[in-house]
Amino acid sequence: MVQHFDVLIVGAGISGISAAYHLRDQCPDKSYAILENQESFGGTWLTHTYPGIRSDSDLYTFGYKFKPWTSAPIASADEILKYMNEVIEENGIDKNIRYQHQIKSASWSSEAKLWTLTALQKNTGETVQITCNFLWMCQGYYRHAKGYTPDFKGMDQFQGEIVHPQTWPENFNYKGKKVLVIGSGATAATIIPAMAEECEHITMLQRSPTYFIPAENRNEVADMLRELDIPEEWVHEIVRKKILHDQNVLVQRTYDEPEAVKEELIAAAREHLGPDFDVEQHFTPSYRPWSQRVAFVPDGDLFKGISSGKASVVTDQIETFTEKGIQLKSGKELEADIIITATGFNLCVLGDIAFTIDDKPLDFADTWTYQGVMFSDIPNMAWVFGYLRTSWTMRADMISTFVCRLLNHMKAKGVTVCAPELRKEDQDMPALPFFDTDDFNPGYIMRGVDLMPKKGDHAPWIHTQDYNVDKDALPAMDLDDGTLNFS
């Protein structure tokens, strides 16, 4: 028997739970279900289990706008899962989640005006079909099953263990071992201080330095407001606005005075590491601040691990893996029992699900993005792609409100199908990449940008990745300007 819902949400991570909350709140007449591949909710916070796993942005903005965050700004995966569980239980979302549903295909029929999803129930081995009027893709943007590891020369020679943080082994023993971490992003900055005390020694091997912001894991504004017994809802909203304001000021300064911001970030590292540490070599990046993500280091724990001597940092290129470790371009060999490749992840689009529209396979890269939410000639589908500088959830919540407004608009018009279409005046737009890679260019973006839809040079065929633009533009979108074809 084929089950049917008005809306199907794919993914029970941070975006999917946001979608369910807003759908229940703003479109209470719509039936819905969440299909989740894993055995529980949480997405990243469930599948990533490496030591110290935590947020690299504050929970006042990474948390939902409708659910106050009451703890320290940087939170562990367990704390985030607890927070999400409260949202699920408080809003009766749990009864709508179907776990261990691995979606194999999604097919749109213009004749039936329905999406049909075929899924494998992993716990039973059965294949099921579920139909819906509207498909809401909230599955994220990278492959959970396998992280990105470059094809380093000689990897098969290494006699120790090679581990990617994204697929961390259960009960993995690293006590008393020499550990080498390849990478210097937020994951490496989390793993190194978390493992340092139990390892014999842990080394961060980086090709080039990264910017970090070391600061106390507390928010002074939140602390002050709580001393005044301000209600938590007010604290949450005021602190969110303050953080967003400060982030906007910082990002704007990276354009207006990049060298000054660069010097401030490097000075903060130097303050923690001391005058004798070679900050110029190891913590002085060559790129403009915020052209790649800047990781927050709570209480300066990464730098404390280095200062204590339990951790160290090497800046060099990899020549080859050896039996005992890694030989560098400089000729030096780093010995290790364990090598952790904190080298990023693989971008994927639409969950690597086989999509067809009227039996024709969908090539997502052939479409044009409609405000980064919907896509040309794809009916009744939205995809949540959050922010890469600002917290992901800020955009997830915003998209949720937009989709609910669209669904209510369709109901008011008495239509069942909606698909963005290029108008006559849009036909000659330049085809620009989904991401502005001159502005933001981490490795996973550069490796996967060709998989993404195109964007144009004018609204609504744009994807700004700018909260300050979206917060005004998305709520004001004219749904009847001719770009959405209703039927």
C-alpha positions in Angstrom: 0.0 0.0 0.0 1.4 3.4 -1.0 1.1 6.0 1.7 0.4 9.7 0.9 1.2 13.0 2.7 0.8 16.6 1.7 4.4 17.2 2.5 7.4 14.9 2.8 10.5 16.2 4.6 13.7 14.4 3.9 16.1 14.4 6.8 15.7 14.8 10.6 18.7 17.0 11.2 18.7 20.6 12.2 16.9 21.7 8.9 14.3 18.9 8.9 13.2 19.6 12.5 13.0 23.3 11.7 10.8 22.5 8.7 8.5 20.3 10.8 8.1 22.9 13.5 7.2 25.7 11.1 4.9 23.4 9.0 3.0 22.4 12.1 2.8 26.0 13.3 2.0 27.8 10.0 0.3 25.1 7.9 -1.5 23.0 10.5 -3.9 21.5 7.9 -1.0 19.8 6.1 -0.2 16.2 6.7 3.5 15.4 6.7 6.2 12.8 7.5 10.0 13.1 7.9 12.0 10.3 6.2 15.4 9.8 7.9 18.1 7.5 6.8 19.7 7.1 10.3 18.3 5.3 13.3 17.7 8.6 15.1 17.5 12.4 14.7 20.3 14.8 14.6 22.1 14.5 11.3 25.7 15.7 11.7 25.4 15.6 15.5 24.4 12.0 15.4 26.8 10.7 12.8 29.9 12.6 13.9 31.3 10.9 17.0 35.0 11.9 17.0 36.5 13.2 20.3 35.3 16.6 21.4 32.6 16.9 18.7 31.1 20.4 19.2 29.6 23.3 17.3 32.0 25.7 15.7 29.4 28.6 15.8 27.4 29.9 18.7 24.2 28.1 19.7 22.3 31.4 20.1 22.3 31.6 16.3 22.8 27.9 15.5 19.8 27.2 17.7 16.3 27.8 16.5 14.7 31.2 16.7 11.7 29.8 18.5 13.6 27.8 21.2 15.9 29.7 23.6 19.4 28.4 24.1 20.4 28.6 27.8 23.9 27.2 28.0 27.4 28.1 26.9 27.6 29.4 23.3 29.8 26.6 22.0 28.1 23.2 22.7 28.9 19.5 22.4 27.0 17.2 20.1 25.3 15.7 23.2 24.0 19.1 24.3 22.8 19.9 20.8 21.0 16.5 20.5 19.4 17.1 23.9 18.2 20.5 22.7 16.8 19.0 19.4 15.0 16.3 21.4 13.3 18.9 23.5 12.0 20.6 20.3 10.8 17.3 18.9 9.0 16.3 22.1 7.5 19.7 22.9 6.0 19.9 19.4 4.9 16.3 18.9 7.2 15.9 15.9 8.5 12.5 17.0 5.3 10.7 15.8 5.9 12.0 12.3 9.5 10.8 11.9 10.2 7.5 10.1 13.7 6.4 10.8 16.0 4.0 8.7 14.3 5.0 5.5 17.0 5.1 2.8 15.6 6.9 -0.2 16.6 5.4 -3.5 14.6 7.5 -6.0 12.2 10.4 -6.2 10.0 10.8 -9.3 7.7 13.6 -10.3 4.6 12.9 -12.4 3.0 15.9 -14.1 -0.1 13.8 -14.8 -0.6 12.7 -11.2 0.8 16.0 -9.8 2.7 14.0 -7.2 6.2 13.0 -6.1 6.8 9.3 -5.5 9.6 8.3 -3.3 11.0 4.8 -3.2 12.8 3.9 0.0 14.5 1.0 1.6 13.4 0.3 5.2 16.8 -0.6 6.5 15.5 -2.3 9.6 13.2 -4.7 7.7 14.8 -4.9 4.2 11.5 -4.0 2.7 11.0 -1.4 -0.1 8.2 1.1 0.3 6.7 3.8 -1.8 5.4 7.1 -0.4 3.8 9.9 -2.4 3.5 13.6 -1.6 2.3 16.8 -3.1 5.4 18.8 -2.0 8.9 17.6 -1.3 11.1 19.4 1.2 14.8 18.4 1.0 16.5 18.9 4.3 19.2 16.3 4.1 22.2 18.6 4.2 24.9 19.1 1.6 27.6 16.4 2.2 27.8 12.6 2.3 27.6 11.3 5.8 28.8 7.9 4.8 32.3 8.9 3.7 34.4 11.9 4.2 36.9 13.4 1.8 40.5 12.1 1.9 42.9 13.1 -0.9 44.7 10.2 -2.6 48.0 10.7 -0.8 51.0 8.9 -2.3 52.0 5.7 -0.4 48.9 5.5 1.9 49.0 1.7 1.5 52.5 1.6 3.0 51.5 3.0 6.4 51.6 0.2 9.0 49.4 2.1 11.5 45.7 3.1 11.4 44.2 5.8 9.1 41.0 7.3 10.3 38.7 9.9 8.9 36.8 11.9 11.6 33.5 11.5 9.8 33.7 7.6 10.2 35.2 7.5 13.7 35.5 3.8 14.9 33.5 2.9 18.0 35.6 2.6 21.2 38.7 3.6 19.2 41.8 3.4 21.5 44.4 6.1 21.1 45.7 6.2 24.6 49.5 6.5 24.7 49.8 6.6 20.9 51.6 9.0 18.6 48.8 10.7 16.6 49.1 12.8 13.4 46.2 14.9 12.3 46.2 16.1 8.7 44.2 19.4 8.4 43.7 22.6 10.3 40.0 23.4 10.1 37.4 23.3 12.8 37.5 19.5 13.0 41.2 19.4 13.6 40.9 22.2 16.1 38.4 20.2 18.0 40.1 16.8 17.9 43.5 17.9 18.9 42.7 19.4 22.4 40.2 16.6 23.1 42.8 13.9 22.4 45.9 15.6 23.6 45.8 14.5 27.3 45.6 10.8 26.5 47.9 10.6 23.5 51.7 10.3 23.8 51.8 13.3 21.5 49.5 14.7 18.8 50.6 16.8 15.9 48.6 19.0 13.5 50.0 18.8 10.0 48.8 21.6 7.9 49.5 22.5 4.3 48.8 26.2 5.1 47.7 28.1 8.2 44.1 28.8 9.2 42.5 31.7 11.1 41.0 31.0 14.5 39.1 33.1 17.0 40.1 32.1 20.6 37.8 33.4 23.3 36.0 32.4 26.4 33.1 30.0 25.9 30.6 32.5 27.4 28.5 35.4 26.2 28.8 38.6 28.3 25.5 40.0 27.1 23.6 36.8 28.0 25.3 36.7 31.4 24.4 40.3 32.1 20.7 39.9 31.0 20.4 36.8 33.2 21.7 38.7 36.2 18.8 41.1 35.7 16.3 38.2 35.5 15.4 38.9 32.0 13.2 36.1 30.5 15.1 33.5 28.5 13.1 34.3 25.4 14.3 37.9 25.5 17.8 36.9 26.3 17.8 34.6 23.3 16.6 37.2 20.9 18.7 40.0 22.1 21.9 37.9 22.1 21.1 36.6 18.6 20.8 40.2 17.4 24.0 41.2 19.1 25.9 38.3 17.6 24.6 38.9 14.1 25.5 42.6 14.4 29.0 41.8 15.5 29.5 39.1 12.8 28.3 41.6 10.2 30.7 44.2 11.4 33.6 41.7 11.3 32.8 40.4 7.9 32.5 43.9 6.5 35.8 44.8 8.0 37.4 41.8 6.2 36.5 43.7 3.0 37.3 47.2 4.1 40.4 46.6 6.2 41.5 43.0 5.7 45.1 43.5 6.9 43.9 45.0 10.2 41.5 42.1 10.8 44.3 39.7 9.9 46.7 41.2 12.3 44.1 41.1 15.1 43.4 37.4 14.6 47.1 36.6 14.4 47.8 38.7 17.6 45.1 36.7 19.4 47.0 33.5 18.5 50.3 35.0 19.6 48.9 36.0 22.9 48.0 32.4 23.7 51.1 30.8 22.3 53.7 33.2 23.7 56.5 35.3 22.1 58.8 32.4 21.3 56.3 30.4 19.1 56.6 30.8 15.4 53.2 32.4 14.7 54.4 33.8 11.4 54.9 30.3 10.0 52.1 28.3 11.6 49.2 30.8 12.2 49.6 33.4 9.5 47.3 32.5 6.6 47.9 33.9 3.1 44.2 34.5 2.3 41.8 37.2 3.3 40.0 36.5 6.6 36.5 34.9 6.0 37.2 33.8 2.5 37.2 30.5 4.3 35.4 29.7 7.5 37.0 31.1 10.7 36.7 28.5 13.5 36.0 29.6 17.1 38.3 28.0 19.6 36.5 28.0 23.0 38.8 29.1 25.9 41.8 28.9 23.5 41.9 25.1 24.0 43.8 24.3 20.8 46.5 26.9 21.7 46.7 25.6 25.3 47.4 22.1 24.0 50.2 23.4 21.9 51.6 25.5 24.7 51.6 22.6 27.1 53.8 20.5 24.8 51.2 17.8 24.4 50.4 19.0 20.9 52.4 20.5 18.2 51.9 22.0 14.7 53.9 21.4 11.5 53.4 23.5 8.4 54.6 21.6 5.3 53.6 19.6 2.2 53.1 15.8 2.2 55.6 14.0 -0.1 54.4 10.5 0.7 53.1 8.2 3.4 55.7 5.8 4.8 55.6 2.6 6.9 56.1 4.7 10.0 54.2 7.9 9.2 54.6 10.7 6.7 57.6 12.1 4.8 57.3 15.8 4.1 58.5 17.8 1.1 61.1 19.3 3.4 62.6 15.8 3.9 61.5 15.5 7.5 59.6 12.4 8.5 56.8 12.5 11.1 56.3 9.2 12.8 52.8 8.1 14.0 50.8 5.2 15.2 47.5 6.8 14.0 46.9 9.2 11.2 43.7 11.2 11.2 42.7 12.7 7.9 40.7 15.8 8.9 40.7 16.8 5.3 37.0 17.7 4.8 33.9 16.2 3.3 32.3 15.5 -0.1 29.6 17.8 -1.3 26.5 16.1 -2.6 23.3 17.4 -4.0 19.8 16.3 -3.1 21.2 13.4 -1.0 22.6 11.6 -4.0 19.0 10.4 -4.7 18.1 9.5 -8.3 15.6 12.2 -9.3 13.4 12.0 -12.4 10.8 14.4 -13.7 8.2 12.7 -16.0 10.7 9.8 -16.4 13.6 12.1 -17.5 16.6 12.0 -15.2 17.3 15.3 -13.4 20.7 16.9 -13.8 20.6 19.5 -10.9 23.5 21.4 -12.5 21.2 22.2 -15.5 18.8 24.2 -13.3 18.7 27.8 -12.2 18.3 28.6 -8.5 15.3 30.5 -7.4 16.6 32.5 -4.3 18.6 29.5 -3.3 15.4 27.7 -2.3 13.7 26.3 -5.4 15.0 25.4 -8.8 13.8 26.1 -12.4 11.4 23.5 -13.9 11.4 21.4 -10.7 7.8 21.3 -9.4 6.8 21.4 -5.8 10.3 21.0 -4.3 12.4 23.1 -2.0 16.0 22.5 -0.7 17.4 23.9 2.5 21.0 25.1 2.0 22.0 27.1 5.0 24.7 29.7 5.6 28.4 29.0 5.4 29.5 32.0 7.3 26.5 32.8 9.5 25.0 29.8 11.4 23.3 27.3 9.1 20.0 27.5 11.1 19.5 31.1 10.4 18.7 30.3 6.8 17.0 27.0 7.6 14.4 28.8 9.7 14.0 31.6 7.1 13.4 29.0 4.3 10.9 27.2 6.5 8.9 30.4 6.8 9.1 31.0 3.1 8.0 27.5 2.1 5.1 27.7 4.5 4.1 31.0 3.0 4.3 29.5 -0.5 2.1 26.5 0.6 -0.5 28.8 2.0 -0.4 31.0 -1.1 -1.0 27.9 -3.3 -3.9 26.9 -1.1 -5.4 30.4 -1.4 -5.0 30.3 -5.2 -6.6 26.9 -5.4 -3.6 25.4 -7.2 -1.6 22.3 -6.5 1.6 22.7 -8.6 4.3 25.4 -8.5 7.5 25.5 -10.4 10.0 28.3 -11.0 10.4 29.2 -14.7 12.7 31.7 -16.5 10.7 34.6 -17.9 11.5 36.2 -21.3 13.6 38.9 -19.5 15.6 36.1 -17.7 16.6 34.2 -20.8 19.9 36.0 -21.5 21.2 36.0 -17.9 24.8 35.1 -17.5 25.2 31.6 -15.9 27.1 32.2 -12.7 28.2 29.6 -10.1 25.9 28.8 -7.2 28.6 30.0 -4.8 30.7 33.1 -5.3 34.0 31.3 -5.2 36.0 34.5 -5.3 34.4 35.4 -2.0 34.2 32.1 -0.2 36.3 29.1 -1.4 36.9 26.2 1.0 38.0 23.0 -0.5 34.6 21.2 -0.5 33.0 24.1 -2.3 35.7 24.2 -5.0 35.5 20.4 -5.5 31.7 20.3 -5.8 30.6 23.7 -7.3 30.1 22.1 -10.8 27.4 19.8 -9.2 25.3 22.8 -8.2 22.6 24.8 -10.0 23.4 28.0 -11.8 22.5 31.4 -10.6 21.8 34.6 -12.5 22.7 38.2 -12.0 19.3 39.5 -10.7 16.5 38.4 -8.4 15.0 36.0 -7.9 17.6 33.9 -9.7 20.3 34.5 -7.1 21.8 32.9 -4.0 23.5 35.5 -1.9 24.6 33.6 1.2 24.1 36.9 2.9 21.7 36.9 5.9 21.4 40.7 5.8 20.1 40.5 2.3 17.9 37.4 2.8 16.2 38.6 6.0 14.5 41.4 4.0 14.3 39.8 0.5 12.8 36.4 1.3 9.8 37.6 3.3 9.1 40.3 0.7 9.3 37.9 -2.3 6.4 38.5 -4.8 5.1 35.1 -5.4 3.0 36.4 -8.3 5.8 38.2 -10.3 5.6 35.6 -13.1 8.6 33.5 -12.1 6.5 30.9 -10.3 4.3 28.9 -12.7 1.2 27.8 -10.8 -1.3 25.2 -12.0 
